[in-house]
Amino acid sequence: MSTTLPDTSLDTRSAAAFARAQQVTPGGVNSPVRAFLSVGGTPRFIASAKGPYLYDVDGNELVDLVCSWGPMLLGHAHPEVIDAVAGAAARGTSYGAPTLAEVELAVEIIDRTPVEQVRLVNSGTEATMSVLRLARGVTGRDKIVKFAGCYHGHVDALLAAAGSGVATLAIPGSPGVTEATTADTLVLPYNDRAAVREAFAAFGDQIACLVTEAAAGNMGVIPPGVEDGVGFNRFLADICAEHGALFVSDEVMTGFRISRSGQYGFDGVAPDLMTFGKVMGGGFPAAAFGGRAELMQRLAPVGGVYQAGTLSGNPVASTAGLTTLRLATPEVYARVDRAAERLQAEVGAALGAAGVPHVVQHAGNLFSVFFVPDGVTAVPDYATAARQSTTAYAAFFHSMLDSGVYLPPSAFEGWFLSATHDDAVLDRVVSALPAAAAAAAAAEGPGR
Ligand SMILES: Cc1ncc(COP(=O)(O)O)c(C=O)c1O
């Protein structure tokens, strides 16, 4: 397959910054996808952001369709959030002792979800890592079930790729993750109920928990399917209950973003344990896990399952999250929903007009575009998502970037909007679409 990836050049400040960054940081970035590896070219270094826009160090204004991978539901630098954060910072940035802000943030989360108690942590990774320990501690069982293509942070036991065949034990998904660490992880295809039944039939009394993204957003957006009127999450909750395993719903990406109550707001399935992050930190490092009080009470200092953090419940991060959640009114969600609906329709129309095979999928206002071969009409799982033409996406991505639109630098990510993405902002995105669709059409890829 030929490639249309552009060369890295040093004729911009971003390129110079990237060259310097690569000397001092692996790959020049602090989280891999930022490096543009799957689309090629040089990452833009960002100097500032406001509302729906990013401003790079070269002075370009970019319409931001990444929104920090989810957190910026209200748009960048929302004045009330910034005021609250500045006030909190002025009162001291960390105490290592309890504060009112973290209690109020917990109340706000509990008010929007089925959890009865929460523990605040610093990242989604920490939330899922802690939840696994709690589930194993509570059940006295070792095995966990996850789905291929669902990402739950870089927790060793969850960085596992499926072996061949259904319900095989997982193999480590990264050097440095030992076989022993993933030996108790089962990886199944998403939306595949037969595979789930088979895994529980074989290992049901050994499974501590099943963890799933509430709606998958890390292999592109794949909503939980509905069969005979029963949603995938309902099915999962029921089969876990039947076997005494805990059902863990990871709403780090979807929580407080796709609705006031995340995916739970759509399907009403109450998990045993949940994880949250992104929006609830308002752009600061804050995340949480929670569940029924009887389970959460098994954590230290009440129970024996140890979990702790120097900066957990940090007063500045908690204030940012609390202010963001309080400002996330029904009107905010209505605006983001409207923007997402318009953009999905416009992207689909532009790709269709250019003859580019694609599928657009969404979970509420979170959506993505799969550049899958002609004839594929739905993407239910990772195996199907992996059939995408990443070359077509790279061409599309760079054309949009050249027109001032910042898309996720990977074909396997959702597109995120904010309440500041109004029609005038979207008009700029829409006007860039025909050229990007033509670039995708010209790129090589499967099914073309
Ligand atoms: C569903 C889900 N869970 C967990 C994580 C990990 O969160 P963090 O990057 O804050 O560690 C992510 C990150 O994108 C996520 O999307």
The ligand as an SDF file (V2000), in Angstrom:
LIG
                    3D

 16 16  0  0  0  0  0  0  0  0999 V2000
  -12.9950    4.4230   28.6060 C   0  0  0  0  0  0  0  0  0  0  0  0
  -11.6700    4.8640   29.1790 C   0  0  0  0  0  0  0  0  0  0  0  0
  -11.2490    4.3450   30.3290 N   0  0  0  0  0  0  0  0  0  0  0  0
  -10.0780    4.7150   30.8910 C   0  0  0  0  0  0  0  0  0  0  0  0
   -9.2690    5.6330   30.2650 C   0  0  0  0  0  0  0  0  0  0  0  0
   -7.9690    6.0330   30.8870 C   0  0  0  0  0  0  0  0  0  0  0  0
   -8.0540    7.3380   31.3810 O   0  0  0  0  0  0  0  0  0  0  0  0
   -6.7240    8.2020   31.6070 P   0  0  0  0  0  0  0  0  0  0  0  0
   -6.1790    8.5110   30.2600 O   0  0  0  0  0  0  0  0  0  0  0  0
   -7.2160    9.3980   32.3630 O   0  0  0  0  0  0  0  0  0  0  0  0
   -5.8010    7.3560   32.4180 O   0  0  0  0  0  0  0  0  0  0  0  0
   -9.6770    6.2000   29.0550 C   0  0  0  0  0  0  0  0  0  0  0  0
   -8.8080    7.1880   28.3600 C   0  0  0  0  0  0  0  0  0  0  0  0
   -9.0420    7.5940   27.2680 O   0  0  0  0  0  0  0  0  0  0  0  0
  -10.9080    5.8170   28.4970 C   0  0  0  0  0  0  0  0  0  0  0  0
  -11.3390    6.3220   27.3360 O   0  0  0  0  0  0  0  0  0  0  0  0
  1  2  1  0
  2  3  1  0
  2 15  2  0
  3  4  2  0
  4  5  1  0
  5  6  1  0
  5 12  2  0
  6  7  1  0
  7  8  1  0
  8  9  2  0
  8 10  1  0
  8 11  1  0
 12 13  1  0
 12 15  1  0
 13 14  2  0
 15 16  1  0
M  END
$$$$
